[in-house]
Amino acid sequence: MSRKKWTVKNFDKEAATLIAEELNVSPYAALLASARGIKTVEEAQEFFGFAESVVADPFDFPDMYKAVKRIKTALENFERIAVYGDYDADGVTATALLYSYLEMQGADVVYAVPNRHTEGYGLSYNAIDNLSRMGAKLIITVDNGISAVDEAEYIRQLEMDLIVTDHHLPSDVLPDAVAVVDPHRQDCILSFKDYAGVGVAYKLICALEGEENEVTDSFLDLAAIGTIADVMPLHSENRSIVRRGTALINDSDRLGIQALVEVAGLDGKPIKSGTVAFGLSPRINAAGRIGSADRAIKLLLTEDYDEANDLANEINDDNVLRQQTEQEILNDAVALIDSNPSWKYDRVLVVSGDGWHDGVIGIVASRLVEKYGKPTVVITVDGDAAKGSGRSIDGFSLYDALCACDAVLDHYGGHTLAAGLSLDADKIDAFRKAINDYADKTEFPDPVQNIDFKINPSCVNVELLDVIELLEPFGAGNPQPVFGLYNMTLTDITPIGSGKHLRLTLRRGDTTHNAVLFRMTQLDFPFVVGDVVDIAATFDSNEYLGQIRLNILVRNIKLHDMDEDVLFAGMRQFNSIMHGENGSFASALPDREFIARVYKFVRGNGKWRYDNEMLCKRLGLSAQDYAKVSVAVEALLELGTLVYDGDGNLTLPQENVKVNLEDAPVIKRIKG
């Protein structure tokens, strides 16, 4: 768990009071809405679902009239239509949605999705040839196609027509197609444009129907799954799609979704946006990550009970394998980082391995960002070629960083927080240097832990679950509320789940709560009984013997008595020293006695495996001393007086080393 700077959101108390009074909702709910930018009663009505979101006219999408006209011509003439999708959950649900709707209309329709491992993303010439051989006269892309300029020309040469429906950002040149339906076109007049690929496909069938009705509503379950899976912001119409779609999943007559719910262990439980995000979407994604996404589409389309169960179990097995593969690569990556201590001073982590599964390296990158609190690129090597996937933190554009590394990359693309790349395997070290050189010249952000608001532990009770429920659905742009429980004394630490997780007992005054911290062993937990801490927590419900209880889930934890502004200033100062930046760093220069104090503490403990903030705490120092402690540790490492063992612990070398502290490069750097 990385150290983040805690930020409590601002809210308008007057606006929240008015919302609570006018809508008769809990003051907590009104404050949470205000913290998310809701300013008026009218906005609150839509946010809470008391009034439906404004639904965009599908014909306000660019080229929608052209798309509808061509599709209706194909239906009338019984031309073969091919729906071409993508291998992720958004593309899978979009493919299933449009294929199923066209089949319902009596169309001669087929579908195809690329294989992630052999074909890659988007239309390819090989796929176009296959569709041509199948007799397709019209190809409709979903969740891809906006960049298929050359492929569109090839489709025209083969005397087929193309309709693009996509939600990715277009370049300056659009494909030469019958219609290009993408809300991010510059000529689009929509006020809300952040639809998922499946959202655009849903608006297409609304246009074909002429209105939203029972037919289009029946596809909202697929639209909701894809929207949640693709992490689209849950604002405006997306909020309505997900709210209505999750309600439909709870009462779904789609055999594939029923089977998926069952294998995910969600049968009989209410399906919310969170259960879709963590229960259903990963399994649909796993089909394309581990094997072929075609099985996921078949699952969503099947009307055979046995086939649905077989496919759901097969995909569930893929998800288990995906989790195992992800954990193995994560372990390898962490071991590599531990064995290269200098990397911890890099602003961007770049880690690579031979034969790492390219279907999960993006997930591993996300896990490493969470662990280390810095942008991370994970690269898999196959012979002379390498492929990478990166994730970033708010405030650092990974795409811009890759643009700065153009000279060492073959291909790259993506967005601010996520991107992909390919390069020659022998250029990985050069890429690591290039991206960190760029980061060193950029104003680098602190990783942030957002808190919706602080709450007194005596006010934490089961009634808060009703408040949280009112803010559903949760997702991008409307995350689950995070509450700050401050000044809590840690009174007990208990390993649970075979030691993989921890149950913490926390007390303030007369109030005691238990909280669960997932994916944290007791060995890696730096806090001890008696520490006074702050926790960032989400609240969830748990039913036991018919009684609803509130669970407290720890998302982050920090020492209560460390001044955050001073601490992060010290972190930035030490990073500046390690990156050779110019400046006056005399305040970070430890004297001989200070360095000896750090050395004796490590020697007395045998080893030390936690961060320098916790080292300050155990030495009885304050945040003001963070940079000085960090310099002391670095000097001892440079001189060999301290070393890292194979498990990443700071410890003493096997043989005593006599040194002159003035010879440490970090000391010379500060004095110079």
N, C-alpha and C positions, 0 to 999 in steps of 0.2 A: 504494500500500500504506500503510494508516494505521498510526500509531504506537500500539501496544497495550502494556499493562502485562503483563509476563510473570509467570505464576504456575505454579510447579511443584506438581503434585498430591501429596498425602500418601498414603502407603500403609503398611500394617501388615506389617513385615518378618517378624514371627513367624508371622502367618497365611499370608503368602506362602510361607514356608519349609515350613510344614505341607502346604499345597496342592501345592507342587512335589514333595514327598516322597511323599505319598499317591497322587497321580495320575500320577506319573512324567512331569511336564512340565518344560519349561525354567524356570529361576528367573525369566528375563525375562518369560515368559508369566504366571507366578504374580504377579509384581510389577505387571504391567499390569492383571491382573484385580483385584488389591487396590486399585489406583488408581481403579478403576471401581466400587468399593463392594462387591466380592465378599469376604465375610468367612469363609465356611465351606467345607469340602470339598464338602458337598452342593450349595451354590450354585454352586461352581466346576464340578462335574460337569454341571450344567444349562447353565451359561454356555459351556463348551467343547463342548457337544453330546455328551458321554459318556452323558448321561441325557436323555431327552426332557422338554421343558417340560410342566408340568401343563396339560392341555387342558380348557378350561371346558366344562361341559355347556351346549349351546346353549339348552336350555330354562330356564336361569338368566337369560337375557335377558328383560326385561319384555315381556309380551304375545306371546312366541314361540308359545305354545300356540294363541292366537287366530289368529295369522298362518298357522300350518301348517294349522289346521282350515279356514280360508277358502280357502286356495290349493288344498287337496285337493278341496274342494267344486267349485271352478272347473275343476279337472282332470276330475273325474267328470262334470260337466255340459257340458264342452267350451265353457265361457264364454271369451270373448276376454279375455286378460290383456295389459295394457300395462305394460312396464317403463320407468320414466321416470328417466333418469340425469342426468349432468352432463358438461360439456365438458372437464374436466381428466382427467389420466391415471387418477386414482382413480375418478372417475365413469364413465369409458369402460370400464375393466376390470370394474367392478362391473356395468355394464349388460350387457357381453358375457358375463360369468359367469352371471348369473341368467337372461338370455334363452336362452343355450345350454343350460343345465340344464333349463329348462322345456320347451324344444323337444325335448330328449332324452326327456322324460316324455310326449311326445305332445300337448303343450298347443297351443291356438290362441293364439299369443303374438306380439306386436309390441313394438317398442321406439321410444323417442323421446328425444332430448337437445336442450336449448335451444341456440340460437346465441348465443355470447358477446356479439356486437356488436349484434344486433337485439332479443334477448329478455332477456339477462342471466341471472343465476343463479336456479335453482329453478323450481318450478311457476308457471305463469302462466295467466290465464283463457283466453288464446288457445290455449295448449297443451292445456288441458282440453277446450275446444270441439273441437279437432282429434281428440283421442282419442275423444270421444263420437261424432263423426261416423264414426269408424272402427269403431264398434260395441263398444268396450271396455266390459266390465262390472266389471272390477277393475283398478285402477291400483296398482302397487307402485313406490314411489320407492326409489332407491338413491343414497346419498351426498347426499341432500337431503330436504327435506320436513318437518323438525322445526319449522320456523317457519311452515309453510303453514296457519295457522289459518283465515283467510278462504277460502283456496282449498279447504280440506277441506269447508267448508260448501257451497261452490258445487258440488263433486263430488257431495255428497249430494243437492242440489237436482236434479241431472241424473240421479239414480237410478243412480249408480255407487258402488262401494265403493272405499275407499282403505286401503292398508297402507303405513305409513311405515317404511322402514329407513334409519337415518342414524347419524352418529357426531358430529355437531356438538352444541354445548351447547344444551339446550332453555331456553325462557323459562318463566315461571310458568304459562303456559297452553299445553297440548298440543293438537295438531290433533284434532278429533273424528273419529277414524278407527276402522276395525275393529280395528287393532292399530298401536301405535307402538313399534317395536323400536329402542331407542337405549340403549347402555350408560351414557350419562351422565344418564339419568333418575334423579331422587332416590331412587326406590324400587328401583333396581337393586342386587342383592346381590353382583355380581361383584367379586372382589378386583382384577382387572386389567380396565381399561376403555378403554385407548387403542388400540382397533382403528381401522383405516381404514374408509372407507365400503365398500370391497370386502371387508374383513375381516368386517363385519357381514353382508354378502350371502353370504359363504362360510359363516358360522355358520347362516344361514337354510337353505341347501341341506343342511347337515349335519343340521339338525332335520327337514327333509323326508325325508331318507334314514333317519333314526333312529339313525345312527351315522356315524363317519368310515370310509370304505371306499375301494375302488379308484375308484369313481365320483367321490366328493368330492375324492380326492387328485388326480384328473386336472385339477382347476381351480386347483391351488395355484400354477401358473405365473402365472395372471392375478392371483391374490390377492397374490403376492409383488411383482409389478410395481406394483400400485396402492398397496401398503403402503409401498414404498420411495419412490415418486413423491410421496406425500402427507406424507413426512418424519415418519412415525409412529415413536415410540420403539421400538427393537428390544430390548424386554424381553419376558419371559414368552412367551406364545403367539405374539406377532408374530415373535419370534426363530425359533421353530419353523417358522412359515409361510414366512418368507423363506429359511431354510436349505433346507427341502424344495422350495420353489418354484423357487429358482435352480438346484437340481440338476435339476429337471424341464425348465427352459429349456434346459439344456445338451444334453438329449436330447429336445427337443420334437418332437411330431408335428403341432403346430399350424402350418399353412402360413404364416399371417400373421406369426407370431413368427420363423419361419425366414427369411422374406423381410426382416423388419426387422433381424434380426441381420446379414444379408448386406449390406444397404445401409449399415449403420452401421460396416462394416469389421471386424466382430467374428467373422466366420465362421472356425471352427477354433480360436478362442481360448476359454479357460475363462470362463464367464459367472459373475460374482460380483455382490454387491450394488452395488459401485462401478460396474461396467460397465452395470448396469441403470439406476442413477441418472444416469449421464452419457452413456450410449449409447442406451438404449431409451426411457426415460421422456420425455426432452426431445422426441423425435420424435413420440411419441403426443400430448404436450401441444401441439406445434406445429400439429397438425391443427385443434385448437380455437382456438388463438391467432390463426392466420392466416386460416383459413376455417371449415369446418364439421367438428366432431368426429365427425360421422356416418361419415366415411371411415375413421377409426381403428377404429370399432366393426366396420365391414364388413371391415376388414383382419383383425381378430382372429377373425371368424366364418367367413371364406370357406374353402371347400374346393376352390377352383379355383386351380391353380398360377399361371396367367397373371394372374388378377385380383389375387392376392396380390402378385406382383412389381410390377404396375402401381400398385397402391395404395401399396405400400412406397416406391416411387420418387417418387410424387407427394407423400407425406408427408415424405420426405427433402428434397425440393425446398422444401417449406414450412419445414422446419427451417433450411435454408441461408438462406432469405429472412428467417426470424425472427432468425437471428444477425446478418445484415447490417442489418436494421432496428434491432435492439437496439444495435449498435455505432454506428450513425448518431445515434440518440437520445442514447446515452451521450456521444458526442463533443460534441453540441450542449449537453448539460447541463453538462459540464465547462467548455466555453467560456463558458457563462453564469455559472458560479460564478467562473471566473477574471476575468471582466469586472465582477464585483461583489465586490471584495475584502472588504467588510464582512461578507459572508455567512459568511466563514470563522470569524468569532467567534460566529455563531449556534450554539446547542446542537443545534437541529434544522434540517437543511437542507430548504428547500422550493423546488423548481425546476419551472418550467412552460414549455410550448411549444405552439404552434398545431399541431394535426393530428398530434401524436405518436400512434403506434399504441397503442390501449388494451390490446392483448393482450400487450405486452411491457414496459409501464412498471413492473410489479412486479419484473421481472428487473433492469431498469436501476436501480431503487431499491436492490436487493441489491448491485449492483456499486458503487454510490456509497457505500453503508455500508462496504464493504470498503476503498474508496479513502480515505474521509475519517474513518472511525471514529466516525460519529455517526448518530443516527436520520435517515432521509431520506424525504421524500414527493415523488413525481414526479407531476405533474399534466399531463394533456392537455386542451387547450382546443378546443372546437368551437362557434364562434359565441359566444353568451352563456353557454353551459353548460361546465362543467369536471368532469372525473372524475380521481380520483387513487388512487394505490396507494402504501403506505408500508411500510418495513421498519425494524426497530429493533435495538438492542443489548441484551444481557443487563442487566437491572436497570432498564430504562426501559420502562414499559408504554405502548405506542403507543395502545392502545385507551383507556386512562385519559386520555391527552393529548387525544385527539379528543373525549372526553366534555366536557372543559374548554373546547373550542372550539365547543360546540353552537350558539351564537348565530350563527356565520358559516357553518355547514354545513347542507346540505339533508338529506343522509343519510350515515350512516357505520356501520361495523361491522367486526368482526374479532377479533383476539386480541392478546396482549401484544407479540409480535414482528412481526406482520403485520396490516395493516388496509386497508380501502378506504373511499373517501369520494366525495361529489359536492357541488358548490357552484356558485354563480354565478361566472362568470369575473372579474367586477369585485371579488370579495371575496378574491382570492388573496393580495394584500398584507396584508389584514386577518387572514387565516388565518395567514400567516407570523408576524405579530406576536403573535397570540393563542397559538399553540402554543409560541413561544419565551418568552413571558411565563410560561406554565405551567412550562416547563422551568427557567426561572431561579429559580422558587420551589420546585423539587423537588431533593432530594439526588441529584445527577447522577452516574452511575457512570462509571468509567474503562473504556474498551474493553479486553478481556482476551485475551491469547494464552495458552491453556492448554498446558502441557508435561506429558506423562505422566511422563517422568523424564529427567534428564541422562544422557548416555552418552559414554563415552570414545571418541574417533574411532578408536582402534586396535581397538575391539570391533565396529565397523560392518563387517559382512561378509554374504555371501549366506545364511549360516545364520539370520540374523534373519528372513528371509522365511518360514521355517517357523514361527517364533514368531508372526509377524503373521497367518499363515494360520489359526492355531489360534483367533484371536479373531474371525474372520468369523462371521456377516455384520456389516458395518459400516453405520452409518446414524445417525439421531437417537438419542441416548441411549447409543450405543456407536460413537463416531467412530473413524476410523482413527487409530492411535497417532501422537502427535507427539513426536519426540525432540529434546532440546536438545543441540546441539553448541556448546560454549562455548569462548571464547578461541582462535578460529581466525583465522589471518592470511590475508588475501586476497592471493593471489599472481598471479592472472590473471583478467581479465574478457573474455569472448569473445562477441560477438553471434552468435546462431544463429536459424534460422527466418526468414530475410530480415530480420534485425534486430529482430524482434518479441519475442524472448526472449533470455536470457543464460545462458551457462555460466560458472559461477564455480569457480575452483580455490582450495581452502582447505587450509591446512597447520597442523598443531600437532605440534611435536616432529618425529619421523621419519615421521609419517603424513600423507599427502596424499589428498584426495578431490575429485572433481568433483561439482558440484551444479547443477541446472537451476532457474532462476527464470523462470517463465512470465509473459507479458504485462508485460514490463518492458524498455524500450529503454535503450540505453547513455546516452542524453541524460538520461533521467529517473532513472537510478540514481545516488544521491548518494554512494556509497562509491568509494574509489579503491584501487589496489593499495598494499598496506602497511597498510591499516586492519585493526585487530583487532576481530573481530565475533563475535556469537553468532548462530546460525541455529536456527530452529524448522523441523524437516524431517519429512516422511513418507518412507517407503521403499517402493519398488515394484520389480517384477521386469521384466527385459527379456531376451528371448531373441535371441541373435545367433549364427548358424552352429551352432545346437544347444546353445549354452552359455548357462546362466542367469546373468544379471548383476544386481547390485543398483543401482537408480537412487535418487539422493538428490534429492528435490523440495523446494525451499525454499518454506515457507509464510509465513515472516516472518524479518526480519533486523534486527539492531540493533547499535549500538556496544557493545563489551564494557565500556568503562571509564566509562560513564555510570551514576551511582547512580540507580536507577529511582525509589525512594521520594522522593528529593530532586527529581528531574526532574518527576515528576507533581505534586508539591507546588507547584513553580514554575509548571506549566501551570495548575493550579487558581487560583493567586494571580493570574496574568495575566488569566485569564477573569473572575475576580471584579472586577478593575479595569475591564475592558472592558464589563462588564455593570452598572457603577455601584453595586456592592454596598458596604456600609459595612465598614470595617476599617482596620487600620493596614498600609500597604503601603510603608513607608519603605525596606525592604530591597530593593524592586524599583526604586528610583529611581536611574537612572544619572546620573553627573555629565557635565559637558561633554566631558571627555577621553574618557570611555567611549563616548559617542555618536559622537564624532569618529572613534574607532577602528573602529566599525561602518561608518560612512560611507566611510572610506578603504579598507576591505576591499572593499566593493561596487564602489567606483570603480576600484580596482586590478584587479578581475576583469572589469570591464565590465558584468557582470550577475550575478544570483544567483537560482537557481530552486528551491532546496531549503528544508527547514524550518529553524526556529530552533534546534533541537537540533544539527543539522549545522553551522549557523553558529557555535554555541558551540565545537564541535569544531575548526573551521578557524581560529577566533580564538585557540585555545589555552586556552579557558575550560572550566569544569566545569559540571555540572548545577546547581550552586548559583547560576550566573549566568543561568539560562534566562529567568526573569521579567525581569531587567534588560535582556538582549539584546532580548527581545520588546518591551519598552517603548521601547527606543531605535529599533527599526525602525518601530514605530507612530508615534512622534514625528516621525521623518524623513518618513514618508508623509503625515502630517497637514499638515506644513509645505510639502510639495511638493519637498523636497530629494531625495527618492527617489520613484519612481513605478513602477507596473507597466506593462510593455509588453503588446502584444496576445497574447503567448504565455504570459503569467503570470510573466514574469521580473521580478525586482526590479532596477531600473536607474536611471540618472540622467536627469533631464529634459533636453530639448534645449537649454534656456537655463538658465544658472546662476541660483540663487535665493538672495538674502540673507535670512536669517531670524534671529529671536530664539528660541532653543530654549525659553525660558520661556513662549512663546506657544502651544506645543503643548497641545491639550486634555488629552491623556493625562498630561502633566506636571502641569498644573493640577489634574487630578482627584486625583492621588496626594498632592500637597501640600495640597489642600483637605481 
